[in-house]
Amino acid sequence: MLNATLATQSDRQTLVHLSDYIAFGGEELVIIAGPCTVESRSQMETVATQLQRAPVQALRGGAFKPRTSPYSFQGLGVEGLEILSQVRSRHQIPVVTEVMSITQIELVAAHADMLQVGSRNMQNFDLLKALGEVDKPILLKRGLAATLEEFVMAAEYILSHGNSQVVLCERGIRSFDTYTRNVLDLGAVVALKQMTSLPVIVDPSHATGKRELIPALAKAAVAVGADGLIIECHPEPEKSVSDARQALSLDDMVQLVHSLHPIAAAVGRKIPASLTAVSA
């Protein structure tokens, strides 16, 4: 039985504001894109410049990276956050990045517009409680093997501590099949929209792990009612220091956004034709 905070709100959609003119849960879909990891300022400048052609409404990029192997690249840390902040100011575009511990919250919140909780931390309850006291929207990713009720209850930890600005993200769950990195559960998008009032977005990059599968699943996500997408892309995908196999090129990312317009229109949603149109 779900807690009343979420269950009683299922008859109305919560709007989660990323900026004065961008909100999850409204008529307009929100597209977040960028590399898995912030590698340099020139990389992020290139990403921001190219993706504003789409337009992409927010940039993603990891400064602190939770990796399966302790010997893998762990991110640039504070330097990565500073790069994100500089690009954010220069291009007037919101940024989304991951926070991994309570001790990082204040630092990350000072540089980012939205704080992401990765799948590995979905049930880090102390972190969720602390994020409930932060005046920033939270992007909560579904755990690798979490049920929908566990996912909703994780969001409830944030909500019950005062922060109503939570966006849920379906990013694939583990199964017996290993052809894709994870198994994208689009049925969860439909179910979550009935279970809660919170916006739901989809991450087809981590769900598939293969760039050639991303466009079709991004379209399918929009078709079933997702409120947005978060997708990995890179100026030179094959040279990405992490998740290279699933990163789209910037040109392919721009093309994907344009291809979503008719699907969005078919389900009563829209994607802004330009950033000027978004801010109008």
KOLKE-508717 format. One record per residue: residue in three letters; x, y, z of N, C-alpha, C in turn. Coordinates in steps of 0.05 Angstrom, whole numbers, plus 5000, padded with zeros to 4 digits. Example, Ala and Ser with C-alpha at 12.3 -4.5 7.8 and 13.67 -1.06 7.14 Angstrom:
<"ALA" <5264 4886 5156> <5246 4910 5156> <5264 4934 5156>> <"SER" <5257 4955 5142> <5273 4979 5143> <5258 5001 5157>> 
# end
This chain:
<"MET" <5017 4976 5000> <5000 5000 5000> <5018 5025 5000>> <"LEU" <5014 5043 4981> <5031 5066 4978> <5023 5087 4998>> <"ASN" <5043 5102 5007> <5038 5125 5025> <5020 5146 5012>> <"ALA" <5004 5159 5028> <4984 5177 5017> <4996 5201 5002>> <"THR" <5021 5209 5009> <5033 5232 4996> <5032 5230 4966>> <"LEU" <5039 5207 4956> <5039 5203 4927> <5012 5193 4917>> <"ALA" <5000 5174 4932> <4976 5161 4922> <4953 5180 4918>> <"THR" <4950 5199 4936> <4927 5217 4934> <4932 5239 4914>> <"GLN" <4956 5241 4902> <4961 5261 4882> <4959 5250 4854>> <"SER" <4950 5226 4851> <4951 5213 4825> <4931 5225 4805>> <"ASP" <4912 5241 4814> <4892 5253 4797> <4901 5280 4785>> <"ARG" <4925 5289 4792> <4935 5314 4781> <4965 5313 4777>> <"GLN" <4975 5325 4756> <5002 5324 4748> <5019 5345 4763>> <"THR" <5041 5336 4775> <5059 5354 4788> <5078 5366 4767>> <"LEU" <5081 5392 4767> <5100 5406 4750> <5126 5409 4765>> <"VAL" <5148 5400 4754> <5174 5403 4766> <5190 5423 4749>> <"HIS" <5197 5446 4761> <5210 5468 4746> <5240 5466 4746>> <"LEU" <5251 5464 4722> <5280 5464 4719> <5291 5493 4716>> <"SER" <5274 5511 4706> <5281 5539 4704> <5255 5554 4703>> <"ASP" <5257 5580 4698> <5232 5597 4697> <5215 5589 4673>> <"TYR" <5227 5577 4653> <5211 5571 4628> <5212 5541 4620>> <"ILE" <5224 5524 4636> <5226 5495 4630> <5214 5480 4654>> <"ALA" <5195 5463 4648> <5182 5447 4669> <5176 5419 4659>> <"PHE" <5181 5399 4676> <5173 5372 4670> <5143 5368 4678>> <"GLY" <5129 5354 4661> <5101 5347 4668> <5080 5364 4654>> <"GLY" <5089 5383 4638> <5070 5400 4623> <5067 5389 4595>> <"GLU" <5057 5406 4577> <5052 5398 4549> <5079 5394 4535>> <"GLU" <5099 5410 4541> <5124 5408 4528> <5142 5386 4540>> <"LEU" <5153 5370 4523> <5172 5349 4532> <5199 5362 4538>> <"VAL" <5213 5351 4558> <5240 5362 4565> <5261 5342 4556>> <"ILE" <5280 5351 4540> <5301 5335 4530> <5327 5343 4543>> <"ILE" <5340 5324 4558> <5366 5329 4570> <5386 5312 4555>> <"ALA" <5409 5323 4549> <5429 5308 4534> <5457 5318 4540>> <"GLY" <5476 5301 4535> <5504 5308 4540> <5520 5283 4545>> <"PRO" <5546 5286 4550> <5563 5263 4554> <5559 5250 4581>> <"CYS" <5567 5225 4583> <5567 5211 4608> <5583 5226 4629>> <"THR" <5607 5235 4620> <5626 5247 4638> <5637 5273 4627>> <"VAL" <5639 5293 4644> <5652 5318 4636> <5682 5313 4634>> <"GLU" <5693 5317 4610> <5721 5311 4605> <5739 5336 4603>> <"SER" <5727 5358 4593> <5742 5383 4590> <5722 5405 4584>> <"ARG" <5731 5430 4587> <5714 5453 4581> <5708 5454 4551>> <"SER" <5728 5449 4534> <5724 5450 4505> <5703 5429 4497>> <"GLN" <5704 5406 4509> <5684 5385 4503> <5656 5396 4509>> <"MET" <5652 5407 4533> <5625 5416 4541> <5616 5441 4525>> <"GLU" <5635 5458 4517> <5628 5481 4501> <5617 5471 4474>> <"THR" <5631 5451 4462> <5622 5440 4437> <5595 5427 4439>> <"VAL" <5591 5412 4461> <5565 5399 4466> <5543 5420 4468>> <"ALA" <5547 5440 4484> <5526 5461 4488> <5519 5476 4463>> <"THR" <5540 5483 4448> <5536 5498 4423> <5520 5482 4403>> <"GLN" <5528 5456 4399> <5515 5440 4379> <5486 5432 4387>> <"LEU" <5482 5426 4413> <5456 5416 4421> <5435 5438 4422>> <"GLN" <5443 5463 4424> <5423 5484 4424> <5410 5486 4397>> <"ARG" <5421 5473 4377> <5408 5473 4350> <5383 5455 4350>> <"ALA" <5381 5437 4369> <5360 5416 4369> <5332 5427 4374>> <"PRO" <5325 5442 4394> <5343 5447 4417> <5340 5427 4439>> <"VAL" <5361 5423 4454> <5361 5408 4479> <5357 5428 4501>> <"GLN" <5339 5423 4520> <5333 5443 4540> <5352 5443 4564>> <"ALA" <5367 5421 4568> <5386 5419 4591> <5409 5401 4584>> <"LEU" <5432 5406 4596> <5455 5390 4591> <5460 5371 4615>> <"ARG" <5469 5347 4609> <5477 5328 4629> <5507 5324 4627>> <"GLY" <5519 5316 4649> <5548 5310 4649> <5556 5303 4677>> <"GLY" <5570 5281 4680> <5578 5272 4706> <5605 5284 4715>> <"ALA" <5605 5294 4740> <5630 5304 4752> <5640 5283 4772>> <"PHE" <5622 5270 4786> <5628 5248 4804> <5615 5223 4792>> <"LYS" <5631 5203 4785> <5620 5180 4771> <5623 5155 4787>> <"PRO" <5600 5142 4794> <5601 5116 4807> <5606 5095 4786>> <"ARG" <5628 5081 4787> <5636 5061 4767> <5637 5033 4779>> <"THR" <5631 5014 4763> <5631 4986 4772> <5659 4978 4782>> <"SER" <5679 4987 4767> <5707 4981 4775> <5719 5005 4789>> <"PRO" <5733 5001 4812> <5746 5024 4825> <5769 5035 4809>> <"TYR" <5778 5021 4788> <5801 5030 4772> <5792 5045 4748>> <"SER" <5766 5047 4743> <5756 5063 4721> <5756 5092 4728>> <"PHE" <5755 5109 4707> <5754 5138 4711> <5731 5146 4728>> <"GLN" <5736 5162 4749> <5715 5169 4768> <5704 5197 4765>> <"GLY" <5712 5211 4744> <5703 5238 4740> <5723 5259 4749>> <"LEU" <5719 5283 4740> <5737 5305 4747> <5731 5318 4774>> <"GLY" <5709 5311 4786> <5702 5322 4812> <5696 5351 4811>> <"VAL" <5708 5366 4829> <5703 5395 4831> <5709 5410 4805>> <"GLU" <5730 5402 4791> <5736 5414 4766> <5714 5410 4746>> <"GLY" <5702 5386 4746> <5680 5381 4728> <5656 5398 4734>> <"LEU" <5650 5402 4760> <5628 5419 4768> <5633 5448 4759>> <"GLU" <5657 5457 4761> <5663 5485 4753> <5660 5488 4723>> <"ILE" <5667 5467 4708> <5663 5469 4679> <5634 5470 4672>> <"LEU" <5618 5454 4685> <5589 5454 4681> <5578 5482 4687>> <"SER" <5587 5494 4709> <5577 5520 4717> <5584 5541 4697>> <"GLN" <5608 5540 4686> <5617 5559 4667> <5601 5557 4641>> <"VAL" <5597 5533 4632> <5581 5528 4607> <5552 5536 4611>> <"ARG" <5542 5530 4634> <5514 5538 4642> <5511 5568 4640>> <"SER" <5530 5583 4651> <5528 5612 4650> <5531 5624 4622>> <"ARG" <5550 5613 4608> <5556 5623 4581> <5533 5618 4562>> <"HIS" <5521 5595 4563> <5500 5588 4544> <5472 5590 4555>> <"GLN" <5469 5598 4580> <5443 5602 4593> <5426 5577 4589>> <"ILE" <5438 5554 4596> <5424 5528 4594> <5427 5513 4620>> <"PRO" <5406 5502 4632> <5407 5487 4657> <5425 5462 4654>> <"VAL" <5437 5454 4677> <5453 5430 4677> <5443 5410 4698>> <"VAL" <5446 5385 4692> <5439 5363 4710> <5463 5346 4715>> <"THR" <5469 5340 4740> <5492 5324 4746> <5486 5308 4772>> <"GLU" <5501 5286 4775> <5496 5267 4796> <5509 5275 4823>> <"VAL" <5494 5270 4844> <5505 5272 4871> <5506 5244 4884>> <"MET" <5528 5237 4896> <5531 5210 4906> <5531 5207 4936>> <"SER" <5534 5229 4950> <5535 5227 4980> <5524 5253 4992>> <"ILE" <5517 5252 5017> <5507 5275 5032> <5528 5298 5032>> <"THR" <5554 5290 5034> <5575 5310 5036> <5578 5326 5010>> <"GLN" <5568 5315 4987> <5571 5329 4961> <5547 5347 4955>> <"ILE" <5526 5345 4970> <5501 5359 4963> <5505 5389 4960>> <"GLU" <5517 5402 4980> <5520 5431 4979> <5537 5440 4956>> <"LEU" <5558 5426 4951> <5576 5432 4928> <5562 5429 4902>> <"VAL" <5549 5406 4897> <5536 5401 4872> <5513 5421 4868>> <"ALA" <5498 5426 4888> <5475 5445 4886> <5484 5473 4879>> <"ALA" <5509 5480 4886> <5519 5507 4879> <5525 5510 4849>> <"HIS" <5528 5487 4835> <5537 5488 4807> <5516 5477 4788>> <"ALA" <5495 5463 4798> <5476 5450 4780> <5448 5460 4785>> <"ASP" <5431 5456 4765> <5403 5464 4767> <5386 5441 4777>> <"MET" <5395 5416 4772> <5380 5392 4780> <5400 5371 4789>> <"LEU" <5394 5358 4812> <5412 5338 4824> <5401 5311 4817>> <"GLN" <5418 5294 4805> <5411 5267 4798> <5419 5247 4819>> <"VAL" <5401 5229 4825> <5408 5206 4842> <5409 5182 4823>> <"GLY" <5432 5170 4821> <5436 5147 4803> <5423 5122 4813>> <"SER" <5421 5102 4796> <5407 5077 4802> <5420 5063 4826>> <"ARG" <5446 5065 4829> <5459 5052 4852> <5452 5064 4879>> <"ASN" <5443 5089 4878> <5436 5103 4903> <5406 5107 4907>> <"MET" <5390 5093 4891> <5361 5097 4893> <5351 5091 4921>> <"GLN" <5363 5072 4935> <5355 5066 4963> <5375 5074 4984>> <"ASN" <5391 5095 4977> <5408 5107 4997> <5391 5127 5013>> <"PHE" <5377 5116 5032> <5356 5131 5045> <5366 5156 5060>> <"ASP" <5390 5155 5071> <5400 5180 5084> <5405 5202 5063>> <"LEU" <5415 5194 5040> <5419 5214 5019> <5392 5225 5010>> <"LEU" <5372 5207 5006> <5346 5216 4997> <5333 5236 5018>> <"LYS" <5336 5229 5043> <5325 5247 5064> <5338 5275 5062>> <"ALA" <5364 5275 5059> <5379 5300 5058> <5371 5316 5033>> <"LEU" <5366 5303 5011> <5357 5316 4986> <5329 5328 4989>> <"GLY" <5314 5316 5008> <5287 5327 5014> <5288 5355 5026>> <"GLU" <5311 5363 5036> <5314 5389 5048> <5328 5409 5030>> <"VAL" <5333 5401 5005> <5347 5418 4986> <5327 5433 4968>> <"ASP" <5332 5457 4962> <5315 5473 4944> <5324 5471 4915>> <"LYS" <5324 5446 4906> <5332 5440 4878> <5315 5416 4869>> <"PRO" <5307 5415 4843> <5294 5392 4834> <5312 5367 4834>> <"ILE" <5301 5344 4838> <5316 5319 4839> <5307 5300 4817>> <"LEU" <5327 5289 4803> <5322 5269 4783> <5329 5242 4795>> <"LEU" <5309 5225 4800> <5313 5200 4814> <5311 5177 4794>> <"LYS" <5333 5162 4791> <5333 5140 4772> <5325 5114 4786>> <"ARG" <5311 5097 4772> <5303 5071 4782> <5327 5053 4787>> <"GLY" <5327 5039 4809> <5348 5020 4815> <5349 4997 4796>> <"LEU" <5372 4984 4795> <5377 4962 4776> <5357 4940 4778>> <"ALA" <5347 4934 4802> <5328 4912 4805> <5304 4921 4823>> <"ALA" <5297 4946 4822> <5276 4957 4839> <5249 4952 4828>> <"THR" <5230 4944 4845> <5202 4943 4837> <5192 4971 4834>> <"LEU" <5169 4974 4822> <5157 5001 4819> <5150 5012 4847>> <"GLU" <5140 4996 4865> <5133 5006 4891> <5158 5015 4906>> <"GLU" <5180 5000 4904> <5205 5009 4916> <5214 5035 4904>> <"PHE" <5211 5038 4879> <5219 5063 4865> <5202 5087 4875>> <"VAL" <5176 5083 4877> <5159 5104 4886> <5165 5110 4916>> <"MET" <5170 5090 4932> <5176 5095 4960> <5203 5110 4963>> <"ALA" <5222 5105 4945> <5246 5121 4946> <5240 5150 4941>> <"ALA" <5223 5156 4922> <5215 5184 4917> <5201 5195 4941>> <"GLU" <5186 5178 4955> <5171 5187 4979> <5190 5197 5001>> <"TYR" <5213 5185 5003> <5233 5194 5023> <5240 5224 5018>> <"ILE" <5243 5231 4992> <5250 5259 4986> <5226 5277 4991>> <"LEU" <5202 5268 4982> <5178 5284 4985> <5171 5288 5014>> <"SER" <5173 5267 5030> <5165 5269 5058> <5184 5287 5075>> <"HIS" <5207 5294 5064> <5225 5312 5078> <5224 5340 5066>> <"GLY" <5203 5346 5050> <5198 5374 5042> <5203 5382 5014>> <"ASN" <5216 5365 4998> <5221 5372 4970> <5201 5358 4951>> <"SER" <5183 5374 4940> <5163 5362 4922> <5172 5361 4893>> <"GLN" <5195 5372 4887> <5205 5374 4860> <5221 5349 4852>> <"VAL" <5208 5327 4846> <5221 5302 4840> <5212 5292 4813>> <"VAL" <5231 5284 4796> <5225 5271 4770> <5235 5243 4771>> <"LEU" <5218 5224 4763> <5226 5196 4762> <5238 5189 4735>> <"CYS" <5258 5171 4735> <5271 5164 4710> <5273 5134 4707>> <"GLU" <5259 5122 4687> <5262 5094 4680> <5287 5092 4662>> <"ARG" <5306 5075 4671> <5331 5072 4657> <5339 5043 4652>> <"GLY" <5319 5026 4654> <5324 4998 4648> <5331 4982 4674>> <"ILE" <5322 4957 4674> <5328 4940 4697> <5342 4915 4688>> <"ARG" <5355 4901 4707> <5369 4877 4700> <5351 4854 4695>> <"SER" <5358 4837 4676> <5342 4813 4671> <5361 4791 4661>> <"PHE" <5350 4769 4652> <5367 4746 4643> <5379 4752 4615>> <"ASP" <5367 4770 4600> <5377 4776 4573> <5400 4796 4574>> <"THR" <5421 4790 4561> <5445 4808 4561> <5451 4820 4534>> <"TYR" <5432 4818 4515> <5437 4830 4489> <5438 4861 4492>> <"THR" <5421 4872 4508> <5422 4900 4515> <5434 4903 4543>> <"ARG" <5444 4927 4549> <5456 4931 4575> <5436 4926 4598>> <"ASN" <5412 4936 4595> <5390 4930 4613> <5365 4926 4597>> <"VAL" <5342 4922 4610> <5317 4918 4596> <5300 4943 4601>> <"LEU" <5294 4958 4580> <5278 4982 4584> <5249 4974 4589>> <"ASP" <5238 4984 4611> <5211 4977 4620> <5192 5000 4613>> <"LEU" <5182 5000 4589> <5164 5022 4581> <5137 5019 4594>> <"GLY" <5130 4994 4602> <5105 4990 4617> <5106 5005 4643>> <"ALA" <5130 5008 4654> <5133 5022 4680> <5126 5052 4676>> <"VAL" <5132 5063 4653> <5125 5091 4648> <5095 5095 4651>> <"VAL" <5080 5077 4637> <5051 5079 4638> <5041 5075 4667>> <"ALA" <5052 5055 4680> <5043 5048 4707> <5049 5071 4727>> <"LEU" <5073 5082 4725> <5081 5103 4743> <5064 5128 4740>> <"LYS" <5055 5134 4715> <5038 5157 4710> <5010 5153 4723>> <"GLN" <5003 5127 4728> <4978 5122 4742> <4982 5120 4773>> <"MET" <5006 5112 4781> <5012 5109 4809> <5018 5135 4824>> <"THR" <5029 5154 4809> <5038 5179 4822> <5031 5203 4804>> <"SER" <5035 5226 4815> <5031 5251 4800> <5058 5261 4790>> <"LEU" <5079 5248 4796> <5106 5258 4789> <5112 5254 4760>> <"PRO" <5126 5273 4747> <5135 5269 4720> <5153 5244 4717>> <"VAL" <5152 5232 4694> <5168 5208 4689> <5183 5212 4662>> <"ILE" <5209 5209 4663> <5225 5210 4638> <5239 5184 4634>> <"VAL" <5251 5181 4610> <5264 5155 4603> <5292 5160 4594>> <"ASP" <5310 5141 4602> <5338 5141 4594> <5343 5117 4576>> <"PRO" <5340 5120 4550> <5345 5097 4532> <5374 5090 4529>> <"SER" <5392 5108 4537> <5421 5103 4534> <5430 5081 4553>> <"HIS" <5424 5084 4579> <5432 5063 4598> <5415 5038 4595>> <"ALA" <5391 5041 4585> <5374 5018 4582> <5385 4999 4560>> <"THR" <5395 5010 4539> <5403 4993 4516> <5433 4988 4515>> <"GLY" <5449 5009 4521> <5478 5007 4519> <5488 5006 4490>> <"LYS" <5470 5010 4471> <5477 5009 4443> <5465 5032 4428>> <"ARG" <5482 5049 4416> <5471 5074 4405> <5451 5070 4383>> <"GLU" <5453 5048 4368> <5435 5044 4345> <5407 5038 4354>> <"LEU" <5403 5030 4379> <5376 5024 4390> <5362 5048 4402>> <"ILE" <5377 5069 4408> <5367 5091 4423> <5345 5107 4409>> <"PRO" <5347 5114 4383> <5326 5130 4370> <5299 5117 4371>> <"ALA" <5297 5091 4365> <5271 5078 4364> <5259 5077 4392>> <"LEU" <5275 5072 4412> <5264 5070 4439> <5258 5098 4451>> <"ALA" <5272 5118 4442> <5265 5145 4450> <5238 5153 4439>> <"LYS" <5232 5145 4414> <5206 5151 4402> <5184 5135 4417>> <"ALA" <5190 5110 4423> <5170 5094 4437> <5164 5106 4465>> <"ALA" <5184 5116 4478> <5180 5128 4505> <5162 5152 4503>> <"VAL" <5165 5169 4483> <5148 5192 4479> <5119 5182 4473>> <"ALA" <5117 5161 4457> <5091 5151 4449> <5075 5140 4473>> <"VAL" <5089 5128 4493> <5074 5117 4516> <5069 5138 4538>> <"GLY" <5078 5162 4534> <5071 5183 4553> <5093 5194 4570>> <"ALA" <5118 5188 4565> <5140 5199 4580> <5140 5229 4578>> <"ASP" <5149 5242 4600> <5150 5271 4601> <5176 5283 4590>> <"GLY" <5194 5265 4583> <5219 5275 4573> <5239 5252 4569>> <"LEU" <5263 5259 4561> <5284 5239 4556> <5311 5250 4567>> <"ILE" <5328 5232 4575> <5356 5239 4581> <5373 5220 4566>> <"ILE" <5390 5231 4548> <5405 5215 4529> <5434 5223 4529>> <"GLU" <5452 5203 4526> <5480 5209 4525> <5489 5214 4497>> <"CYS" <5506 5235 4493> <5518 5241 4467> <5545 5253 4472>> <"HIS" <5562 5253 4451> <5590 5261 4455> <5600 5272 4428>> <"PRO" <5618 5292 4429> <5630 5302 4404> <5644 5280 4387>> <"GLU" <5657 5261 4401> <5670 5239 4388> <5664 5214 4404>> <"PRO" <5641 5201 4399> <5631 5180 4416> <5652 5158 4422>> <"GLU" <5666 5150 4401> <5685 5128 4405> <5708 5135 4424>> <"LYS" <5712 5160 4429> <5734 5169 4446> <5724 5176 4474>> <"SER" <5698 5172 4480> <5687 5178 4506> <5702 5162 4527>> <"VAL" <5708 5174 4550> <5723 5159 4571> <5705 5140 4586>> <"SER" <5678 5142 4582> <5660 5123 4595> <5635 5121 4578>> <"ASP" <5624 5097 4577> <5599 5091 4563> <5601 5099 4533>> <"ALA" <5624 5094 4521> <5627 5102 4493> <5608 5088 4474>> <"ARG" <5602 5063 4480> <5585 5047 4462> <5557 5058 4460>> <"GLN" <5547 5071 4480> <5519 5080 4480> <5516 5110 4473>> <"ALA" <5538 5123 4468> <5537 5152 4463> <5531 5158 4434>> <"LEU" <5511 5175 4429> <5505 5185 4402> <5525 5207 4395>> <"SER" <5529 5211 4369> <5543 5235 4360> <5525 5259 4364>> <"LEU" <5536 5283 4364> <5520 5307 4368> <5501 5311 4345>> <"ASP" <5510 5305 4320> <5492 5308 4297> <5469 5288 4299>> <"ASP" <5475 5264 4308> <5453 5244 4311> <5434 5252 4333>> <"MET" <5444 5265 4354> <5427 5274 4375> <5408 5296 4365>> <"VAL" <5418 5315 4350> <5401 5336 4339> <5380 5324 4320>> <"GLN" <5388 5305 4304> <5370 5292 4285> <5348 5277 4301>> <"LEU" <5355 5264 4322> <5336 5250 4339> <5315 5268 4350>> <"VAL" <5323 5291 4361> <5304 5310 4372> <5284 5319 4351>> <"HIS" <5294 5325 4327> <5276 5334 4305> <5257 5312 4298>> <"SER" <5265 5287 4299> <5248 5264 4291> <5226 5259 4312>> <"LEU" <5228 5271 4336> <5208 5266 4356> <5184 5284 4353>> <"HIS" <5186 5305 4338> <5164 5324 4336> <5137 5312 4328>> <"PRO" <5136 5296 4306> <5110 5285 4298> <5099 5265 4319>> <"ILE" <5116 5250 4333> <5107 5231 4353> <5095 5246 4377>> <"ALA" <5109 5267 4385> <5099 5284 4407> <5072 5295 4400>> <"ALA" <5070 5305 4376> <5044 5317 4367> <5022 5297 4367>> <"ALA" <5028 5272 4360> <5008 5251 4358> <4996 5244 4386>> <"VAL" <5011 5249 4407> <5001 5243 4434> <4995 5269 4450>> <"GLY" <4992 5291 4435> <4984 5315 4448> <5006 5330 4463>> <"ARG" <5031 5325 4456> <5053 5339 4468> <5069 5354 4447>> <"LYS" <5089 5369 4455> <5105 5383 4436> <5133 5387 4446>> <"ILE" <5151 5391 4427> <5179 5397 4432> <5184 5425 4421>> <"PRO" <5194 5444 4436> <5200 5471 4426> <5217 5470 4401>> <"ALA" <5211 5486 4381> <5226 5487 4357> <5253 5501 4360>> <"SER" <5255 5518 4381> <5280 5533 4386> <5280 5541 4415>> <"LEU" <5303 5548 4425> <5305 5557 4452> <5292 5584 4456>> <"THR" <5290 5600 4434> <5276 5625 4435> <5246 5620 4440>> <"ALA" <5236 5599 4426> <5208 5592 4430> <5203 5582 4458>> <"VAL" <5222 5568 4470> <5219 5558 4497> <5216 5581 4517>> <"SER" <5232 5602 4513> <5232 5623 4533> <5210 5644 4529>> <"ALA" <5196 5642 4507> <5176 5662 4501> <5151 5658 4519>> 
# end
